[in-house]
Amino acid sequence: MSAEYLDNINEGSPFAFGKIALNDTFINRQDDKKHLASNFINKVNTILISPRRWGKSSLVKEVAGDVAKKHKNIRFAYIDLFSVRSEAEFMEAYAKAIIKCSSNKFDEWLHNAKNYLRAISPKISLDANLNQEFSLSFDVKDIRKNADAILNLAETISKSKKVNIVVCIDEFQNIDNFTKPIDFQKKLRSYWQQHQYASYSLYGSRKTMLMQMFEKKAMPFFKFGEVIYLPKIEKKYWIPFLQNGFKKTGKSINDHYINQIIEYTQEHPYYTQQLAYLIWSRCKRSVKQHDVDLSVMHMVNQNANLFEREIESMSRSKINVLRAIADGTNSSLTAAEVLRFILVSSALTPDPTCSVNTLSVSGSTVYVGGSFTSIGGQSRNYVAAIDAGTADATPWNPDANNTVNTLAVSDSTVYVGGVFSTIGGQTRNRVAAIDVGTGNPTSWNPNASGTVNTL
C-alpha cells in the first residue's frame, strides 16, 4: 500500500497544545513568571485561578524548572488530582509525590518512605520498565491513624534535608468530590498552615469552584495564601511568538493571518496554539488564506460533539445568549440588550408585538416591563420579575392593566411608568411604586396625566 501521504507531513512543530507547553513552546508571561517565582522562592502559598486551558499547568512547570535550576535547595512535588476520587487515594498520591521529589534514586525513595513513614509501613514497588516510576500504597486503617505523618511529610522532609519542598497540586477542586469534603479541607488546612519549610501551589480547571474554596470566608482554605488570577496573554506577546514559530521552521506568516488567528481564538492559549499548529502543518512555505480557512473549519468540526454536549447542559438563558450572538449580535451588545434578548426569547409567546420595553437588574433578579402578557413560563401582565439564572418568572406579580415603558429599582421599591391605570389591584395612573417583596403598590402616587416613558 502506498504511503505517499506521509511525504508532505511537517515535523518539528513549534506549537504545543493538549500537553504542558515548556521552553520554546511556552509563550511570554514574564510578569506572571516573576511573580510566581518570587512566591516559590519565598515559600508563599499560591492559588492560581483562571479559565480552563489557560496555561496554569504550563506556567507552574516552566517557572518551577527555572527556579530549580538556580536554587538547588528548592524541590518541586507534582500531584494531579484529575483521577483521584477519595481521601485515601489523595494520601497515596501526596506521599508518592513528596517521596519522589526527595531524591532521584529508587533506593533513597525506599529509605525515605520507610524512615519518614515508619508508623505506616507503606508498600512500594518499582515500575517494571525501570523508568524512574514507582507505586506506593497504604492500608486504609494506617491512613486514619497516621494522617499527620502523611500530611506533614513535605514539612518533615524539608526540615530534615534542609530543603524547601513546593507541593504543586493540579485539579485541586476535585477534593470537593470526596466524602465529607469540608472535613477533609479542614484537615489539610490544619496541618499545612503550620508548615514553615514547605509551601503549596494549588490550581485547577474549575474557576468557580476554586473561587468558592479560597475566597469564601466560611471555607477552610480562606486566606490560605495569595490568590492570583491569571490574565489572558496579550496580543502583543502572541504576535512575535507566532511569527518566530513559523520563521524558525523555515516558514512565514504575515501580520494579516496572525491577526486572523488571534481574532478567531480571542487569545485563548490552548486554541491559539492549536490553530497555529494546524495552519503551520498545512502550509508549505508561506501561509495562504485557504490554509487559515481550512484549519478553522477543521477545528469547528473537531469540536462539534463537544459543543453539542456543552449546549445540552446549558440553561435556557445561556442558550438564548448564544442565539443572540448567532443572530448577528456583535461585541457592542450591552448587558441590557443581552438580558432583553434572553427574556423575550424565554417568553411563552415571543410575538414581536409582545415586546420587552425596559429592564433593571437587582442582585439575581431582573425586573422587566413591556407589552407582554406571559413571560418566563408564567402569565404576567406587562411587568414581571425574572430569575437571572433560570430565566423563569418569580412569584412577584403586580399585574398591571396596560403597557409598562420604564422601570427602576431602588432598595426595596420598583418604580414603574407607562400607559397603565391600575396595578396591584389599585388605581395608579401611569406611574407607581411597587414593593419588591409583596408586589403591592406603596402609598406613593404621583397620578401622572400622560404616558410615562422614563423615570
C-alpha positions in Angstrom: 0.0 0.0 0.0 1.3 3.4 -0.9 2.4 5.8 1.9 2.8 8.9 -0.2 0.5 10.8 2.2 3.5 10.8 4.6 5.7 12.8 2.2 4.1 16.2 2.9 3.8 15.9 6.7 5.8 18.5 8.5 8.0 17.7 11.5 9.2 19.7 14.5 6.1 21.7 15.4 6.9 25.0 17.1 3.4 25.0 18.8 2.1 22.9 21.7 -1.5 22.2 22.9 -3.1 19.4 24.8 0.1 19.0 26.9 2.4 21.1 29.0 3.9 23.9 27.0 7.6 24.4 28.0 10.7 26.1 26.7 10.2 27.4 23.1 6.5 26.5 23.1 5.8 28.4 26.2 4.6 31.9 25.4 5.9 35.0 27.1 4.4 35.5 30.6 7.3 37.4 32.1 5.3 39.3 34.8 3.5 36.2 35.9 6.7 34.1 35.8 8.5 36.6 38.0 5.6 36.8 40.5 5.2 33.1 40.8 9.0 32.5 41.1 9.2 35.0 43.9 6.4 33.1 45.7 8.2 29.8 45.2 11.5 31.2 46.5 9.9 32.9 49.5 7.7 30.0 50.5 4.4 31.8 49.8 1.4 29.6 49.4 -0.1 30.4 46.0 -3.5 29.7 44.4 -3.7 30.1 40.6 -7.2 30.8 39.2 -8.2 31.1 35.6 -10.5 29.5 33.0 -9.8 26.0 31.6 -6.8 25.6 29.3 -5.4 29.0 30.2 -1.9 27.7 30.7 -1.8 27.3 34.5 0.0 24.0 34.5 2.5 25.1 31.8 3.2 28.3 33.9 3.9 26.3 37.0 6.1 23.7 35.3 8.0 26.4 33.4 8.7 28.5 36.5 9.4 25.5 38.7 12.0 24.3 36.2 13.7 27.7 36.1 13.7 28.1 39.9 15.0 24.5 40.5 18.0 25.2 38.2 19.0 28.3 40.1 18.1 27.2 43.6 19.2 23.7 44.3 17.6 23.6 47.7 14.1 24.0 46.3 12.3 20.8 45.3 9.0 20.5 43.5 6.4 17.8 44.0 3.7 17.5 41.4 0.3 16.0 42.0 -2.6 15.8 39.6 -5.9 15.1 41.2 -7.8 14.5 38.0 -8.3 10.8 38.6 -8.2 10.9 42.4 -11.6 10.2 43.9 -11.1 9.6 47.6 -9.2 10.7 50.7 -7.2 7.5 50.7 -6.1 8.0 47.0 -5.2 11.6 47.8 -3.0 10.5 50.7 -1.2 7.9 48.5 -0.7 10.4 45.6 0.5 13.1 48.0 3.0 10.8 49.8 4.3 9.4 46.5 5.0 12.9 45.1 6.8 14.0 48.2 9.0 10.9 48.4 9.7 11.1 44.6 10.9 14.7 44.8 13.2 13.9 47.8 15.6 12.1 45.6 16.1 10.6 42.1 17.2 7.2 43.2 15.0 4.2 44.0 17.0 3.1 47.0 16.7 6.5 48.5 12.9 6.6 47.8 12.6 3.3 49.6 14.8 4.6 52.5 12.9 7.9 52.9 9.5 6.2 52.7 10.4 3.7 55.5 12.2 6.4 57.5 9.6 9.2 57.4 6.5 6.9 57.3 7.7 4.2 59.6 4.4 4.1 61.5 2.5 3.3 58.4 4.7 0.8 56.6 3.9 1.8 53.0 4.1 -0.8 50.2 6.5 0.4 47.5 7.3 -1.2 44.2 9.4 -0.1 41.2 7.9 0.2 37.8 8.6 -3.0 35.8 10.1 -0.9 32.9 12.6 0.7 35.3 11.7 4.1 34.0 12.0 6.1 37.3 8.4 5.4 38.4 7.2 3.6 41.4 3.9 2.9 43.2 3.1 3.5 46.8 0.1 2.3 48.8 -1.2 2.3 52.4 -3.6 0.3 54.4 -6.7 2.4 54.9 -6.6 1.8 58.7 -3.0 3.2 58.8 -4.1 6.3 56.9 -6.8 7.0 59.5 -4.4 6.5 62.4 -1.4 8.4 60.9 -2.8 11.2 58.8 -0.4 13.6 60.5 2.6 11.7 59.3 1.4 11.9 55.7 0.2 15.4 55.6 3.3 16.7 57.4 5.6 14.7 55.1 6.6 17.7 52.9 7.5 19.7 56.0 9.2 16.8 57.7 11.5 16.1 54.8 12.1 19.7 54.0 13.3 20.3 57.6 15.3 17.1 57.8 17.1 17.6 54.5 17.4 21.4 54.7 15.5 21.9 51.5 12.2 23.7 50.7 9.6 21.5 49.0 6.9 23.2 46.9 3.9 21.0 46.6 2.1 21.7 43.3 -1.4 20.3 43.1 -3.4 20.4 39.9 -7.2 20.0 39.7 -7.3 20.8 43.4 -11.0 21.4 43.2 -11.6 17.7 42.9 -11.3 17.2 46.6 -14.8 18.7 46.7 -15.9 15.3 45.3 -14.6 13.4 48.3 -16.8 12.0 51.0 -17.1 14.8 53.6 -15.1 17.3 51.5 -15.3 20.2 54.0 -14.0 18.0 56.8 -11.1 16.9 54.6 -10.3 20.5 53.7 -10.3 21.4 57.4 -7.8 18.5 58.0 -5.5 19.7 55.2 -5.6 23.3 56.4 -4.9 22.4 60.0 -1.6 20.7 59.0 -0.4 22.8 56.1 -0.9 26.2 57.6 1.7 25.3 60.2 4.4 24.4 57.6 7.4 26.8 57.6 9.7 25.0 55.2 7.2 23.5 52.7 4.8 25.6 50.7 1.9 24.9 48.4 0.8 25.9 44.9 -2.8 25.0 44.2 -4.7 25.3 40.9 -7.2 23.6 38.7 -9.6 23.9 35.8 -12.9 24.8 37.6 -12.6 28.6 38.2 -15.9 29.0 40.1 -15.2 26.1 42.4 -11.7 27.4 43.2 -13.1 30.8 43.9 -15.6 29.3 46.3 -12.9 27.3 48.1 -10.4 30.1 48.6 -12.4 33.3 48.7 -15.5 32.4 50.7 -15.0 33.3 54.4 -16.7 30.2 55.6 -14.5 27.8 53.7 -11.4 26.2 55.4 -8.9 27.4 52.8 -10.0 31.1 53.0 -6.8 33.2 53.1 -4.6 30.2 52.9 -2.2 32.0 50.5 -2.0 34.6 47.7 -4.8 34.2 45.1 -3.5 35.0 41.6 -6.0 35.5 38.8 -4.1 34.5 35.7 -4.8 37.1 33.0 -5.2 36.5 29.3 -2.0 36.6 27.3 -2.0 39.9 25.5 -1.9 40.2 21.7 1.4 42.0 21.8 3.0 38.8 23.0 1.2 36.5 20.6 2.4 38.3 17.5 6.2 37.7 17.9 5.5 34.2 19.3 3.6 33.2 16.2 6.0 34.9 13.8 9.0 33.2 15.4 7.3 29.8 15.4 6.9 29.8 11.7 10.2 31.5 11.0 12.4 29.1 12.9 10.9 26.2 10.9 11.6 27.9 7.5 8.0 29.2 7.0 6.4 32.6 7.0 3.2 34.2 8.1 2.2 37.8 7.6 0.5 40.1 10.2 -2.9 39.7 8.4 -3.1 36.0 9.1 -1.6 36.3 12.6 -4.4 38.8 13.4 -6.9 36.3 12.0 -5.6 33.6 14.3 -5.9 35.9 17.3 -9.3 37.1 16.3 -10.6 33.6 15.9 -9.3 32.3 19.2 -9.7 35.5 21.3 -6.1 35.0 22.6 -7.1 31.7 24.3 -3.7 29.9 24.9 -4.9 26.4 24.0 -6.9 27.2 20.9 -4.4 29.8 19.6 -1.6 27.2 19.8 -3.9 24.6 18.2 -5.0 26.8 15.3 -1.4 28.0 14.7 -0.3 24.3 14.6 -3.0 23.3 12.1 -2.1 26.2 9.8 1.6 25.5 10.2 1.2 21.8 9.4 -1.0 22.6 6.4 1.0 25.4 4.7 4.1 24.6 2.5 6.2 27.7 2.8 4.1 30.8 3.4 0.6 30.9 4.8 -2.3 31.4 2.4 -5.9 32.3 3.2 -7.1 28.8 2.3 -4.7 27.4 5.0 -6.4 29.5 7.6 -10.0 28.8 6.4 -9.5 25.0 6.2 -7.8 24.9 9.6 -10.6 26.9 11.2 -13.2 24.6 9.7 -11.2 21.6 10.9 -11.3 23.0 14.5 -15.0 23.6 14.3 -15.7 20.1 13.0 -13.4 18.6 15.5 -15.1 20.3 18.4 -18.7 19.8 17.2 -19.5 17.0 19.6 -18.0 19.0 22.5 -20.2 22.0 21.6 -23.3 19.8 21.5 -22.5 18.3 24.9 -21.9 21.8 26.3 -25.2 23.1 24.9 -27.1 20.1 26.3 -26.0 21.0 29.8 -26.8 24.8 29.5 -29.7 26.6 31.0 -32.3 28.2 28.7 -30.9 31.7 29.4 -27.4 30.8 28.3 -28.7 29.1 25.1 -30.6 32.3 24.3 -27.5 34.4 24.6 -25.8 32.1 22.1 -28.8 32.6 19.8 -28.4 36.3 20.1 -24.8 36.1 19.1 -25.6 33.7 16.2 -28.3 36.1 15.0 -25.6 38.7 14.4 -25.1 40.4 17.7 -21.5 41.8 18.0 -19.2 42.9 20.8 -21.1 46.3 21.1 -24.1 44.4 22.6 -24.8 45.9 26.1 -25.7 43.8 29.1 -29.2 45.2 29.0 -29.6 44.1 25.4 -28.3 40.6 26.2 -30.8 40.3 29.1 -33.6 41.7 26.9 -32.9 39.0 24.3 -32.9 36.3 27.0 -36.2 37.4 28.4 -38.0 37.9 25.1 -36.7 34.5 23.9 -37.9 32.9 27.1 -41.5 34.2 26.8 -44.3 31.7 26.1 -45.5 33.9 23.2 -42.4 35.6 21.7 -44.6 37.6 19.3 -42.7 40.8 18.3 -45.8 42.8 19.3 -45.4 41.5 22.8 -42.1 43.2 23.5 -39.9 43.9 26.5 -39.5 47.7 26.7 -37.4 48.1 29.8 -35.5 46.1 32.4 -33.5 46.6 35.6 -31.2 44.1 37.4 -31.1 43.8 41.1 -29.0 41.0 42.5 -30.1 37.8 40.9 -33.4 39.2 39.8 -34.3 41.0 36.5 -37.3 43.3 36.6 -38.9 43.7 33.2 -41.7 45.8 31.7 -43.4 45.8 28.3 -46.5 44.8 26.4 -46.3 41.1 27.1 -48.9 39.0 28.9 -46.7 36.0 29.5 -43.0 35.6 30.1 -40.6 33.3 31.8 -43.1 30.4 31.7 -45.9 32.2 33.5 -48.8 34.5 32.9 -47.6 38.0 33.7 -49.3 41.2 32.6 -46.9 43.9 31.4 -44.5 43.7 34.4 -42.6 40.8 35.9 -39.6 39.6 37.9 -37.3 37.0 36.3 -34.7 34.8 37.9 -31.4 35.8 36.2 -30.1 32.3 36.3 -33.1 30.3 35.1 -35.0 32.9 33.1 -38.1 31.8 34.9 -40.7 34.2 36.3 -40.6 34.6 40.1 -43.9 34.7 42.2 -43.7 38.6 42.2 -46.7 39.7 40.2 -48.0 43.3 40.3 -50.4 42.6 37.4 -50.7 46.0 35.5 -53.6 46.5 33.2 -51.6 48.1 30.4 -48.1 48.6 28.9 -45.1 49.4 31.1 -42.5 51.5 29.3 -39.9 52.2 32.0 -38.9 51.0 35.5 -36.1 51.4 38.1 -35.2 49.6 41.2 -34.2 51.4 44.4 -33.6 49.5 47.6 -36.9 47.7 48.4 -39.0 49.5 45.7 -39.6 49.1 42.0 -40.7 52.3 40.3 -42.7 51.7 37.1 -44.1 54.0 34.4 -46.1 53.5 31.3 -49.7 53.5 30.0 -51.4 51.5 32.8 -54.2 52.9 35.1 -54.3 50.1 37.6 -51.5 47.9 39.1 -51.6 45.6 42.0 -55.4 45.9 42.2 -55.2 49.7 42.9 -55.6 52.8 40.8 -52.3 54.2 39.8 -52.3 56.4 36.7 -49.2 55.7 34.6 -46.7 55.7 37.4 -46.4 53.6 40.6 -44.0 52.3 43.3 -44.2 48.6 43.9 -42.8 46.8 47.0 -40.1 44.2 45.9 -41.3 41.7 48.5 -45.1 41.7 48.1 -45.6 43.1 44.6 -48.2 45.5 46.0 -48.2 49.3 45.3 -47.0 51.6 48.1 -48.8 54.7 49.1 -46.6 56.8 46.7 -49.0 58.1 44.0 -47.9 61.0 41.7 -51.0 60.4 39.4 -49.5 61.3 36.0 -51.8 62.8 33.5 -50.0 61.4 30.4 -47.9 58.4 29.3 -44.7 58.0 31.3 -41.7 56.9 29.2 -38.8 57.5 31.5 -38.0 57.7 35.2 
